[in-house]
Amino acid sequence: MARKTLGDFEHQVLLAILRQGGESYSVPIVLELEECGGREVAQAAVFIALQRLEKKGLLTSRLDDEAVARTGRVRRYFKTTPLAMQRLRESRRVLSRLWDGLEATLEEA
Amino acid sequence: MPSSSSSPLLPAIPYWLRWIFHLLLNDSDRASALGDLGELYQLRLARDGQRATDCWLHRQWRQYPFRLIAERFRRSTGLQPSPLQGEPRRSEEPVQNLYRDLCHSLRSLGRTPGLSATIIATVGLGIGATTAIFAVVNGVLIQPLPYPQPDRLVKIYTASGANRYPLSVADYLALEEQQTSFDQVAGYGNTTFSFNQGDTAERTLGRRVTWTYFPLLGHTPLHGRLLNASDDLPGAPPVAVVSHSFFSRHLEGDPGAVGKTIRLDGVETTVIGVLGSKAGALEQGKDIFTAAGWDLPPRKGPFFITALGRRLEDVSLTAATEELRAINRRLFPVWQESYDDQQASWGAMDLKEAVVGDTGTTLGIALAAVALVLLIASANAANLLLARANQRRRELAVRTALGASRGQLLQHLFTESAWLALGGALAGLGIAVAGLGWVRSHGADYLPRVHEIGFGPPVVAFLLAVTAGSVILFGLMPALQGSSARANAALRSAIQLSGTTAQRRLRRALVAAQFAVAAPLLIGAGLLVGSLYQLQRVDPGFDPENLLTAGISLPGTSYPDEAATVSFWTEAIRRLEREPGIEAVALADGRPPSEVWQINNFNLMDRPTPAGESQPTGPWVAVTPGYFQAMGIPLQRGRLFEQRDVDEQARVVVVDQTWANRYYPGESPLGRQMQSGGCTSCPPITVVGVVADVKYQGLDQPGDGTTYWPFLISGHDTGFFVIRTSGDPLTAHSPLRRVVADLDPSLPLFRVATAQELIRESLGTPRYLSFLVGTFAAVALLLSIIGIYGVMSYFVQQHTRDIGIRLALGGGQARILGMVVGQGMRLVGIGLAAGVFGAFLLTRLLTSRLFGVAANDPGIFTAAALLMVITAALTCLLPAWRASRLDPARTLRED
């Protein structure tokens, strides 16, 4: 069976949402990623990553009815799910272990 | 376009991009995506300024379509972006993946240029030929006629028994007056005009039409006007509408030529209008249209008018036909004295059906043949790609080891096939364009509507569909095989050197399938070639060696009566007979083997046709007394025509053997009398002689029984010279031209041809069909042989060790040869068995195109099968010979 995997970029998008308080829409996510990564991020990439994460059950989404009523703008908010939190914790644990003791090596390189 | 496709915060979205958004995203996703993009745009505008933000926006626009399409593709194929969390393929960016796959596939194909070129060439040939034939089918059979509301157009004809023939002037005038089922009816008779320009005279094909002809078909003039009712009155000043081709060739394309006169059949005729360059199927090859100006005739015949009608919107074809029959019944008693075939009635058929005729069968055969070639080409390409996937097992194993999923491998391999298909499509496009150019310039003799054949949207759609179909045919199986888990496991083990068992089986199955598809094609080609051979062997009934024929037509203005025409014909014959090298000269109004201008009905006086039954019909050929000698047709009984028949205006005919056997079996037909053309008041005609049979209605048609009647007493103004020479028949052309020019310099000769050329022309359709299917069959055989060669070469490579051991243990070279050839022939045998069975079912479709051979002719089936077996065996011998020459010691050492 094909595993529902989590790519680098999807990982980053999830973290950006967490940094926005666990719920956000694509504009602040793009800005957050650009600020942290120091390079331009395509909005299309974020838009598709959000759709894909929702399909994987790592995000849920809702349309912001207030924004629609107030500005006529349709804005879709995405919120991390407990499954996303579990995957992120697992990912951090694995990466932390792998990094452990490597600082010196990295410095030397 | 809905408003949600745009955002008030954004500048105008490119139109094409709006469509992509509309197609790939639902309303709310589209609105939120564009809304967020608009918000980002405004933020950047405030921060970075207009110019930088516009550049950014363009980058965003470029990103969106590719990403959306790639995502849709990924979802529809279920491909995972990456099997490994955080692996370095950056699988979160499928666009880059796809782009990289595209680039990498192209490089990868470039490393095997021979193989890539072979696949592109073979698949391109299949795609191109299939598309070209489809374009012909589309232009000729599928597309409606290029007239307004073409489904309402019908052709009206007279039907008597199985015969269908045109209407007469009397018929047409009654039809025009009495019908209520049609918006309009029109009539025309084909003719040739002698067109004089300066000192030269040219025979031009044309048509005498009623004034309703052009409005009925919805024609509008390019210049000037078309005919009107007053032009069509008997005795009206002569006017002509000319084709665009005539306008360009003879009137220098000058619109000022409208209103000026041209000389047609010796008469100054005013050009009143020019048709557009794309006139229509009915006008193909016709240059001049003059007003018919028909007046009520003294008798019902002759029958030479093609009548057309445009049905009223609410009248069905059946209802219209019923009315036509009713008019014909009312008309019968009026003309009974000169026409008493009560069975003859009127009918109507769809005009397109009448124009297209039976070309559907020929084109259907060609399309089926070329589709089979495409199948074989695809199987061949699949085989080559399977071999390639096998060669690349290490590379694929490395990819798998590095974490590439099956989906990724599948995408990569399929991308390669897509490139090859694209190359094939481009090559096919070139082949199709060239093929269609050839058909348009050379096909008019064999096909109707050739000027309507082109690359319209249906043909482009077909090309794309065939390309997509072929990429699935030849790309899917190798891609699935190359990316399969079992294959990868085997590849990783790096033990098996020649691919998995499944791969080997698949390749063998493909080769067998190629032979299975090639067999019916080769058998079909064999049947058509056999049929052509039989046709060429048919005795035409005359001696075609050293015989020249040429047509000539005497315009009514210069030759107003029978005395004038007879004087011209007699003098021309007399002068030609005196020319050196000319042995005999005669005139006739028809030319064997397939040109007869009159099919006449007749009533035998001693065996009259019972009331209510149709009279017998047969070809009637008017000839001068010297015709039989000039043509080499032997007299069998009675006498031939003599000068006294002409002098006495004798009502005599000579019949052929088939006629005699049909109407007077076991009796002498000499002295028997008949009345022709349904005329009951005309004096009877007497049979005075019987000659051998000659083919006048095609070499493939059984004789209907020909009747010959005297040319010089029947007031003919058009005839064909038949000149027997002592040497090369073309040497008679120059004296013929000179004699005619001496008598009347304004008369052009037309359709000059030797009898051998006439025979060749009559076999044009069977010849080009045999050539077409034969070529496809040869290509199919070649591709199948390439297939078997590839598979057997791999077999030898795969069994090198085996063969080495056998040779080391004393196995003779002959046994090795036998083993390898036997392996190959097993595949060929399986394919051939299936193919021959298929051919038994398929060749029945050829029946209507076969002559002298049965659709399941055992000789041709056997010959085709033997040809395939022998060529395949010879092909297998090559790898087998290499195998038998292996050095066992070296083979085992290497192993």
Interface residues (C-beta under 8 A of the other chain):
Chain A: A2 R3 T5 L6 G7 D8 F9 E10 H11 Y25 S26 V27 V30 L31 E40 A42 Q43 A44 A45 F47 I48 A49 Q51 R52 L63 G72 R73 V74 R75 R76 S91
Chain B: S4 S7 P8 L9 S28 D29 A31 S32 A33 G35 D36 L37 G38 E39 L40 L43 W56 R59 Q60 Q63 Y64 R67 L68 E71 G78 Q80 P81 S82 P83 L84 Q85 G86 R90 S91 E92 E93 S405 G407
